[in-house]
Amino acid sequence: MSAALFAQPTSLEPLAVELTGITKRFPGVVANRDISLQVRKGTIHAIVGENGAGKSTLMKILYGVQAPDEGTIAINGAPVHLKSPTEAIRAGIGMVFQHFMLADNFTVLENVVLGAEKLYGIGDAARAQIRKISDDYGLRVEPDDLVADLGVGDRQRIEILKVLYRGAKILILDEPTAVLVPQEVTELFSNLRDLKAEGLTVIFISHKLDEVLSVADDITVIRRGTTVAAVDPKKVTARQLAELMVGSELPSPQTEESTVTDEVRLELRGVSLAGHGQAKVLDNIDLVIHAGEILGIAGVEGNGQAELVETVIGMRRPDAGQVLLEGSEITGAGVREIRQAGVGYIPEDRHRHGLLLEAPLWENMILGHQTEAPNVKGPLIDAKAAKADTEQVVTKFDVRTPSILVTAGSLSGGNQQKLIVGREMSHKPRVLIAAHPTRGVDVGAQAAIWDLIKAARREGMAVLLISADLEELVGLSDTIVVILRGKLSGQFDPDVVTREQLGAAMTGADQEDE
């Protein structure tokens, strides 16, 4: 690897953030080991690495959530000891988390001022300050809008505005493009460049290497808890970055030859679901998925895809229509009954619907399969067999953990996801409902999950794939349908459709042009 890939900022360049020798230990694992990070003032600095590499721990240390066991932190050249997020905010550091922290039933103003009422009050002065920040940085945020009425891109801008409102000059963004369509990503990057032009510093955590290369001024690569490279994005490729991160070529989701058969596995006929007021969350949905087929659902979050999944898996009962599994009606059946009939489920929200965070891994492995082999012996749970099965899944699916006895909550998000995927795939379902199966995982784990889905497809499994990652949808799907405001608004061939065409269909822009 060229020495240019390891270039560090020179001593003459002002540093907004300097971390030196950061080490953080947890029981059974060293999350960060002697990490160094130098972030130039007024730049966009990307941090990349596998799940479990230590990125989140490092950012929590910088944001005052956790204290390092060893090492020093300097902000704008001055040493600091950050004991809480409040102290980090006072030092000019703000963090926008991957999962937004907004109250839907509050206005933008109410969300922004919550906890910061002493700055500008809660009335006209606060409203004026929000409008000023919005105008200064091109955020297009209206203080009196109700958050429940806003899209994902709008919500993200509100989160950014919240930290700017509190005086942040250094912004940490955790996976900021995970749920955005291409047009929203472009707009976000324009906002970030505006922030940089005003002298602010952005630390940007992402798994999407093409996006990192397009927006970052500097890149730091972390692997297995330590810094392995400080990279100039102008002198490195996505392939080289992937090799630095995981030691292998950048993966592709691209499927091989078609394996679609004539055997119908899952069918929805005229499925509708009422929402609030007169609007329907789902409006006359017709879908057919065959054995050996991956049907992809594209849509901006909040357009009915979550409700569609919950209706198929039995968490919601439709107001009209039928759901059929291999010709047998399962409309309104319970979740356990549907899963026992051969439907696997990778949920959108792994914390709410996929895991018991305080339970050990082996107990999480039997969730939804507690009446099936090898987890039972007669009427009782067979803990010994369940633990042995968990050990096999942890090994096969590369779930990085010191033990199957640790809690699910102690794992990184990517390893939690691999545990869920391993649990569902190991039972060889006839139909797999996969909602955002690789959200928040690194390129290595993403490639492994893609390979598992493709292998299952070759063996005849039918897959309903919901994803905000258009590369994933285009690469894995045999057919893509777009859902907009609860209706299926378009069907596309992934071999010929462009990301821009999909993005236009997802936002309704293609209909506006007609």
Secondary structure, DSSP 8 states (H G I E B T S, - for coil): --GGGG----TTS-EEEEEEEEEEEETTEEEEEEEEEEEETTSEEEEEE-TTSSHHHHHHHHTTSS--SEEEEEETTEEE---SHHHHHHTTEEEE-SS----TTSBHHHHHHTT-HHHH-SSHHHHHHHHHHHHHTT----TTSBGGG--HHHHHHHHHHHHHHTT-SEEEEESTTTT--HHHHHHHHHHHHHHHHTT-EEEEE-S-HHHHHHH-SEEEEEETTEEEEEE-GGG--HHHHHHHHHSS--------S----S-EEEEEEEEEEE-STT-EEEEEEEEEEETT-EEEEE--TTSSHHHHHHHHHTSS--SEEEEEETTEE-TT--HHHHHHTTEEEE-S-HHHHT--TTSBHHHHHTTT-TTSTTSEETTEE-HHHHHHHHHHHHHHTT---S-TTSBGGGS-HHHHHHHHHHHHHTT--SEEEEESTTTT--HHHHHHHHHHHHHHHHTT-EEEEE-S-HHHHHHH-SEEEEEETTEEEEEE-TTT--HHHHHHHHHTHHHHT-
